[in-house]
Amino acid sequence: MSRTVLVIGEPDDRHVTEVAGLLAARGVRPLLFDFVRQPVIGGRLTWTLGDGRAGAAVNVDGEWVDLDDVDAVWWRVKLVEGTGVLTRGGSMPDFALREWFAVLDSLEHLAPAARWTNRRSASSVARLKPVQLRVATEVGLAVPRTLVSNDPGELADFSASSSVYKVLTWYYRHPNEMIFTSEVRPGDVLADPDAVRMAPCLLQERVAKDHELRVTVVGQETVAVRIDSQHHPDARVDWRRAQHDLGYRVVPLESDLERALREMNRRLGLEFGAYDLAVTPDGEPVFFEVNPVGQWLWLEQACNAPISAAVSAHLAEGG
């Protein structure tokens, strides 16, 4: 009997189609559960309790599949627009989204034998940047000096030295408006103190960079890509501003750094993590953040980074 991998995502996601194709080539059955476009073309789900039994099943393409028969689950839904899920037709209403997540966030407990990449409970904690930074220091990674506050005076004092502002969660407005990492000065903070008090801000010292690294950790596999961000003036603070105009190449990792990233993945409870680091002119790696649902296809296109293969192999192993 072939293994079955449940993919929770959207068919328009090219990461999904790439990994699904590799799974099929391995003889593994990928099942795409698309709850976002319910009820038109999306999947269906049912959970029952009573008569001395409990069970959950999903309906994909007209077929009901018991979660007990699923070997692995891959969560590929990208949350954007604050509380919505972005689709071609807009975003799912907030109430409907909350109702879905009340069930979907329970599924890892209803299919505990499956290999989850990632478990929702782990991913929700791993997304918290203060938690990330604390765990990074615990595993021996260097991190920038950091302040999280909504106090204008504290933030102005911190930004007196070379500093950058980063969002704690995300900001995205369709079709392409987002907030990048940006330089900040005391005057920027004090110009509108009421706006600063509205929500906490994350400031970090600006790190001198020789280049940057995107390291994808999948189980015990790591794929490291060097990003020559300092060769492009628009990418020196945030390489995403010129993402498709930079040089990329797959590079080996020093064993100590690789061990630290694997240990961080383990402590955060992640099977998959996309890590962003800078390397200083002195050669010291500095941790910035980890994304539990990070993108990677542009790296495969740029330098043949074998990340899809690593993800499909990990899922194919099952629980």
PATIDREN-21174 format. One record per residue (C-alpha): residue in one letter; x, y, z. Coordinates in steps of 0.5 Angstrom, whole numbers, padded with zeros to 4 digits, always signed. Layout:
// residues N
AXYZ;...
// end
This chain:
// residues 319
M+0000+0000+0000;S+0003+0007-0002;R+0004+0012+0003;T-0001+0018+0003;V+0001+0026+0004;L-0004+0031+0006;V-0002+0038+0003;I-0006+0043+0006;G-0005+0049+0001;E-0008+0052-0006;P-0007+0049-0013;D-0004+0055-0015;D+0002+0055-0010;R+0008+0053-0015;H+0011+0050-0009;V+0005+0045-0008;T+0005+0043-0015;E+0013+0042-0015;V+0013+0038-0009;A+0007+0034-0011;G+0010+0032-0017;L+0016+0029-0014;L+0012+0025-0009;A+0008+0022-0014;A+0015+0020-0018;R+0017+0017-0011;G+0010+0013-0011;V+0007+0017-0005;R+0000+0019-0006;P-0001+0027-0005;L-0008+0029-0003;L-0009+0037-0004;F-0014+0040+0001;D-0016+0047-0001;F-0020+0050+0005;V-0019+0057+0002;R-0024+0057-0004;Q-0030+0053+0000;P-0035+0051-0002;V-0034+0052-0009;I-0028+0048-0011;G-0025+0047-0004;G-0024+0040+0000;R-0029+0038+0005;L-0028+0036+0012;T-0032+0032+0018;W-0030+0030+0025;T-0035+0026+0029;L-0035+0024+0036;G-0040+0019+0040;D-0042+0012+0040;G-0035+0010+0044;R-0031+0013+0038;A-0028+0019+0035;G-0025+0020+0028;A-0023+0025+0023;A-0023+0025+0015;V-0022+0030+0009;N-0026+0030+0002;V-0021+0031-0004;D-0024+0030-0011;G-0030+0027-0008;E-0026+0021-0004;W-0026+0021+0003;V-0020+0020+0007;D-0019+0018+0014;L-0014+0022+0018;D-0011+0015+0021;D-0009+0013+0014;V-0005+0019+0013;D+0003+0018+0013;A+0005+0026+0013;V+0001+0033+0013;W+0005+0039+0010;W+0002+0045+0012;R+0003+0050+0006;V-0002+0056+0007;K+0001+0063+0007;L-0003+0068+0012;V-0003+0075+0009;E-0007+0081+0010;G-0007+0081+0017;T-0013+0076+0019;G-0014+0073+0012;V-0012+0068+0007;L-0010+0071+0000;T-0014+0068-0006;R-0015+0070-0013;G-0022+0072-0011;G-0020+0076-0005;S-0019+0074+0002;M-0024+0069+0006;P-0028+0073+0011;D-0025+0073+0018;F-0030+0069+0022;A-0030+0064+0017;L-0023+0063+0017;R-0023+0063+0025;E-0028+0057+0024;W-0024+0053+0020;F-0018+0054+0024;A-0021+0052+0030;V-0022+0045+0027;L-0015+0045+0023;D-0011+0047+0029;S-0014+0041+0032;L-0012+0036+0027;E-0005+0035+0029;H-0008+0032+0035;L-0013+0027+0031;A-0007+0025+0027;P-0001+0024+0032;A+0002+0019+0028;A+0003+0023+0022;R+0009+0027+0020;W+0007+0034+0021;T+0011+0039+0017;N+0010+0043+0021;R+0005+0042+0027;R+0001+0048+0028;S+0002+0049+0035;A+0010+0049+0034;S+0009+0054+0028;S+0005+0059+0032;V+0010+0059+0037;A+0016+0059+0032;R+0013+0065+0029;L+0014+0070+0035;K+0020+0074+0034;P+0022+0075+0041;V+0022+0067+0042;Q+0026+0066+0036;L+0031+0071+0038;R+0032+0068+0045;V+0032+0061+0043;A+0038+0063+0038;T+0042+0066+0043;E+0041+0059+0047;V+0044+0055+0042;G+0050+0060+0041;L+0048+0064+0035;A+0050+0071+0035;V+0044+0076+0035;P+0044+0084+0034;R+0042+0088+0040;T+0035+0088+0040;L+0029+0093+0043;V+0022+0091+0043;S+0018+0097+0045;N+0012+0102+0044;D+0016+0107+0049;P+0018+0113+0044;G+0023+0115+0049;E+0026+0108+0049;L+0026+0107+0042;A+0029+0114+0040;D+0035+0113+0045;F+0036+0106+0042;S+0036+0109+0035;A+0041+0114+0036;S+0046+0109+0034;S+0045+0105+0027;S+0039+0102+0027;V+0033+0098+0023;Y+0026+0097+0024;K+0023+0091+0023;V+0016+0088+0023;L+0014+0083+0029;T+0009+0080+0024;W+0008+0082+0017;Y+0004+0087+0013;Y+0002+0086+0006;R-0004+0089+0002;H-0006+0086-0005;P-0003+0086-0010;N+0005+0088-0008;E+0005+0093-0002;M+0009+0091+0004;I+0014+0093+0009;F+0021+0092+0009;T+0027+0092+0014;S+0028+0100+0014;E+0033+0104+0017;V+0031+0109+0023;R+0033+0115+0026;P+0031+0118+0033;G+0027+0124+0029;D+0023+0118+0025;V+0021+0116+0032;L+0019+0123+0035;A+0016+0125+0029;D+0010+0122+0031;P+0010+0119+0038;D+0002+0117+0038;A+0003+0112+0032;V+0009+0109+0036;R+0005+0108+0042;M+0000+0105+0038;A+0004+0098+0038;P+0010+0095+0040;C+0016+0096+0035;L+0022+0092+0034;L+0029+0096+0033;Q+0036+0092+0032;E+0043+0095+0031;R+0045+0095+0024;V+0049+0089+0022;A+0055+0090+0018;K+0055+0085+0012;D+0059+0082+0007;H+0054+0077+0005;E+0047+0074+0007;L+0045+0066+0008;R+0038+0063+0007;V+0039+0056+0010;T+0033+0052+0009;V+0033+0046+0015;V+0028+0040+0013;G+0029+0035+0018;Q+0036+0033+0019;E+0038+0036+0012;T+0040+0043+0011;V+0041+0047+0004;A+0045+0054+0005;V+0045+0059+0000;R+0049+0065+0000;I+0046+0072-0002;D+0051+0077-0005;S+0046+0082-0002;Q+0051+0088-0002;H+0053+0088-0009;H+0046+0092-0010;P+0045+0098-0007;D+0037+0097-0006;A+0039+0090-0003;R+0044+0092+0003;V+0039+0093+0008;D+0033+0088+0006;W+0035+0084+0000;R+0028+0083-0002;R+0028+0089-0005;A+0032+0087-0011;Q+0031+0079-0010;H+0031+0077-0017;D+0037+0082-0019;L+0042+0078-0014;G+0047+0073-0014;Y+0046+0066-0011;R+0050+0060-0010;V+0049+0054-0006;V+0055+0054-0001;P+0057+0049+0005;L+0056+0051+0012;E+0061+0051+0018;S+0059+0045+0022;D+0058+0049+0029;L+0053+0053+0025;E+0049+0047+0022;R+0049+0044+0029;A+0046+0050+0032;L+0041+0051+0027;R+0039+0044+0027;E+0038+0045+0035;M+0034+0051+0034;N+0029+0047+0029;R+0029+0042+0035;R+0027+0047+0040;L+0022+0050+0036;G+0019+0044+0035;L+0020+0045+0027;E+0021+0040+0021;F+0022+0045+0016;G+0025+0052+0018;A+0028+0058+0013;Y+0033+0061+0016;D+0036+0068+0015;L+0043+0070+0017;A+0048+0075+0015;V+0055+0074+0015;T+0060+0080+0017;P+0066+0082+0014;D+0070+0078+0020;G+0066+0072+0018;E+0061+0072+0024;P+0054+0069+0022;V+0049+0073+0025;F+0042+0070+0026;F+0036+0075+0024;E+0030+0070+0024;V+0026+0064+0022;N+0020+0063+0017;P+0016+0056+0019;V+0013+0057+0012;G+0018+0060+0008;Q+0019+0060+0000;W+0025+0057-0004;L+0023+0056-0011;W+0027+0063-0013;L+0033+0059-0010;E+0032+0053-0014;Q+0031+0057-0021;A+0037+0062-0019;C+0042+0056-0017;N+0039+0049-0017;A+0038+0049-0009;P+0035+0042-0008;I+0030+0044-0003;S+0024+0041-0006;A+0027+0035-0007;A+0029+0035+0001;V+0022+0037+0003;S+0019+0031-0002;A+0024+0026+0001;H+0022+0028+0008;L+0015+0028+0007;A+0015+0021+0004;E+0019+0018+0010;G+0012+0019+0014;G+0011+0019+0021;
// end
